[in-house]
Amino acid sequence: MRDWLLYLVIAGVLAFAVSSWWGVRRLKAKHTRRAVWEETHSPGLGHQRVAVVLNPIKARSAEARGLIEAACAEAGWQPPRIFETTAEDPGFSQARAAVAYGADVVLACGGDGTVRVVAEILAGTDIAMGLIPLGTGNLLARNVHLEVGDLPGNVQAALFGHQRFIDTARLTLDNSRTGESAQYTFLVIAGIGMDAEVVNDTNDDLKKAVGWLAYTEAGARHLVGRRKKVSIALDDQPEQFRSIRSVLFANCGLIPGGIDFIPQAMIDDGMLDIVVMSPRSAIGWLAMYTKIVLKHKKELPVMTYYRSGKITIRSSEPLPTQVDGDPSGEATKVTVQVAPGSLLVRVKDGTEVG
């Protein structure tokens, strides 16, 4: 019985992935909740100093560079200053150099990792970040309604579009077993538990071949597993104890495939939307899958939602974590806190950010 249900869930996940992929090819994903804060506004700059933090190993990186240089030349601006990332430095020193250069806008030209690093350096400044998505997930680009395959259009939005402030979030990790600690800025969704296991175990070659669908294959392999005991404290309130498979911390909720995974999450409301997932069996996963696909409002005991500006999770054993789809190591204590309105982002003219 258990195996039959597991196979059913796997088949459903795969069928949904295929249907989502086909739907995205045919229709633009609808994610039109109004933003909470001010509307987008024009930068009001007749001339801009442009810097680019570029991941040179990404497909279409050379094409992106050429389009940016051509657009700046046509506008009569000085050539953009290009800072290439390396295997040793994913963009921290490059983004700092762009700030020191005096850039009015810094274009994050790469995948989600490049975007996250540039955002970490620009957060808290009045320097705008433009998005040139060249990765697999391109999570933030999707949540500000950019067409991730439209490279010329994204260059135009990054250089000549409107802009607005959005929230960022800070993930702090402590591992009592190793004594290590780390901090990460993220923009869309971070997590601890099974979701991080899936990110860690996704086949890189498969990801290059089929893109975000590779996560579906890894997810199916990790459906079976034991729940982990953790404590959860929201906004420094007394902790509660739960047995979980995964906890997600969402700044916004649109993910590849046009899936609005956490519909209530908005990118500028100054809050985190938290999902605690605790299925015991394949039946629980099937119920969660049905709720997400059908956007059912009925509450499930295996899927609990919270809203908070800060959350702390403790575990007796190190658990894997992820930030915006990238592995971020294991931790016995995870603290996540939102930074409201801390990042200025370029978007298309008149775009609503939800």
N, C-alpha and C positions, 0 to 999 in steps of 0.2 A: 504493500500500500504506500509506504513512504517513498519507495523508488518510483512508483508510478506518478505520484504527485510531483516529485523532483523533476522527472522528465517533462511533465506538463508545464511546469514553470519555465524550464529551459526553452521548450518549444515556444511558449508565449513570449518570452523575452526576445528570442531570435525573430519571431514573426513581427513583433512590435518594432524592433530595430530596422527591419527591412521596410516596413510600412512607413516609418518615420523618415528613412532615407529617401524613399520615393516621394513622400509628401513635401519634403524640403526642396526637391528638384522641381516640383510643380507649383508650389505655392510659397509665398513669403510667410515666414512664421509670424503669427499675430501675438503681440505682447505689448499692449497699448495702455496699460495702466498709467495714469498721469503721475508725474513725479510730484514729490511733496513740496520741494522748495521752489525757488524762482525758475522762470522759463529760461531757455537758452538765450544767450546774448552774443552780439558781434564783438570780436576782440577790439575793434576800433583802431587797428594799426594799418597805416598805409604802407609801411615797410617793416619787414620782420627779419630778425636774425634767426636762422633755422639751424638746428643741430639734429643729427640722426644717430641713434644708437642702433647699429645694424648687426644682426647675426648673419655672417657671410655664408654659412653652410646651409641656410634654408633655401629651398627651391624658390625661384623667382626673386631672390635677393638682388641679383644684378639688375633685373628688370625694374625692381622697385627703386633702386638707386638712380637709374637713368631717368625714370619718371619724375622723381623728386628734383633732381638737378635741372631737368628741362622746365619744370613748372616754376622754379625759382628764377631761372633765367628769363622766362617769358614775362614774369611779373616785374622784372627789373631789379630784383634783389641780388645781393651778393651770394655767391655759391654757398650751398649748405655745408656745414662742417660735419664730416662723417667720422664717427668713432665706432670701430668694429669690435665686437665682443670676441673673446677667446675661450678656449676650453678651461683655462685657469680662472678667468674672470668673466662671468656671464653678463656684466654690464655695470657693476657698481662704480668702478673708477671711470668708465666711459661716461656714465650719466653725471658724475661729479664734474668731469671735465667740460661737459656740455653746459652745466650751470656756470662754471667759472668763465666760460667763453662769453657769457652774457646772452644766451639764447632766449628769445621770446617764446619759442615753442620747441619742444624736444620730441622727435618722432621715434616711438618705440617700434622698430622694424624687425619683427621676428615672431616667435611663439609666445605662449603664456608666461614662460619664464622670463623672457626679455621684458615683457610688459610689466610684470610684477616688480622686477628690479628697478626699472626706471621710475615706476610709481613710488617705490619706497624712498628714492632720493628726492623726488619732486613734491611729495606730500608735505603740506605745511608751507609751501611757497606759492607765489602767484605766477609761476611759470606753467604754461599749459603743456599737457601731454597729448600728442597726436598718435593715432593708432594705425599702423600698417600691418595687419594680421597676416602672418606667413606660416602659422603653425597648424597643429591638428585640431585642437579644441577651439582656440580663439575666443575664449569665454567672455572677456569683457567686451570685445567688439560686438558679439551677438547681443549683449545686454544693452548696448547703446545703439542698436539697430543699424549697424553697418552690414553691408553685403560682403561677407568675408571673401568671396571669390572675385570681387570687383576691385582689382588693384588700382586702376586709374581713378575710380570714384573715391576710394579711400585716401589716396594722395590728395585729391581735391578737398575732401572734408578736413584732413589733418592740417592743410595749409590755409584754406580759405573758408572753412566752415565756422559755425558758431561754437560756443563753449559754455560749460556750466560746471559747478562744483558737485562732486559725488563723495560718498563716504569711502573710507578704507578701513581695514581691520588689521589688528596686530595679534599674531599667534606667538606665545611664549612657551617654550618647551623645556622641561627639566626632567632629567633621567637620574633617579636616585641610585640606580645600579652602577652607572658609569661615572656619575658626577658631572656629566656634560649638560650644557644648556644652550639654547639657540633662540633666535627671534626671527620671525618672517612677517612681512606685510603681504596681505592678500586682498583681492578685489571682488571675488565672486563667491566661491565655496571652499572651505577647508573642512577637514574631518579627521576623526580618530576611529580606528577599528577596521571593519571589513572594507569600507570604501578605499582606505589606504592600502589594504592588502591587494585589492584589485589593481590599483595604480601601480604598485610595486611589481605585480606579476603580469602586467600586460606586455605581450610580445612586441618588441620594437620593430621587427621586420613586418609583422602583421599590421602594426599601426601605420607604417609607411605605405603599405599596400592598400588598406581599406579605410584608413583614417580613424575617426572616433568609434567606428563599429568594433574595433579591436577590444575596446573596454567591455563590450557585451560578452565576448568569448571568455575573457578573464572572469567576469562577474558570474557567469554560469558555473565556472569551476569552483567558486568560493561560496556558493549558496549554503553548502553543508559546513557547519562549524559550531563550536560551542560559544555560548554567551559569556561575557566577561563582566565581573563585578566592579563597579566604579561608584564614586561619589560625585554628585553634581551640585554646585552652588551657583545660583544666579544672583548677580548684582550684590555680592557679599552677604546674601541671606543664608540662613542655616542650610547645611548640605542635606541632600536626599540621596538615598542609595538605590541604585538600579543595576539590573543585569542587562547588558546591551550587546548588540552585534556591531552597531555603528552609531556615531553621533556626528551630525553635520552642522556646520556653522555657516549660515548663508548671509552674505551682504546683498545678493540678488540671486534670482533663481532660474534663469533661462540657460539651458545646457544644449549641447549639440542634438540635432534631430528635431528641433523645434519644440522640445519638451520643457514645459514650465513646471519644473520639479517642485518648486516651493512658491506657489502663486502669490502668497501674501508678502514675499520679500521684495522690498523696494530699495533702490541703490542710494537713496538720499534721505532716509527717514531717521537716521541717527540710531538705528537699532539693528541687532542681529536677530535673524530668524533661525531658531535651533530645532533640529529634528532628531529625536531619540528613537532609534529603531531597535526593537528587541524581539524579533520573531524566534520562536522555538523550533519551528519546522518549516517544511515546504509550504504548508497551508498558510502560515503567516506571510511568507514571501509572496504567495499568490494573491492574498488579500491586499497587500501593499501595492503590488503591481497593478491590480484592478483599480484601486483608489487613484493612483497616479494617472493611469491611462484615461479613465473615465472622468477624472477631476471630481470625484465624489466627495461631498462634504461630510459624510458620516465619519465620526471618530472611530479609530481603531485602537484597541489596547496595546498593540504592538508598534504603534507609530504615534508618538506624542510630540506636539509642537509647543514651543515656548518663544517668547520675545524678551530680549534682555540687552542691555548695553555691555554686559560683561558676563562671562561664564568661566568657572574653574572646574576642571575634572581631574580627579585623582584615581589612580589605579595601583594595586599592589605589585603588578607586573608590568613591564614596559609594553606599550601598545604602539603599533605603527600609526603614523600621521601623514597627511597630505595637505598641500596648499595649491589651490587652483589646478589640480590634476598632476602635480609633481610631488614625488616623495620628499618628506621633510624629516625623516628619522623617527626613532622610537622615544616614547616619553612615559613617565609615571605621573607627571603633572602637566596639564595643559591649561593655559589661561588665554582667553580670547577677549579682546576689547575693541569696540568700534571707535573710530576717530571721525566724528561727523563733519561732513563738508570739507575734507582735508585735501582733496585733489581736484585740480582744474583739468577738465578733459575736453578735447575738441570733438564735436559731433557734426552731423549734417545740419544744414540750415533748417530751423524749425523742428528739430527732432525732440521728441519726448523721451526721457530716460526713466524707465520703470524698474 
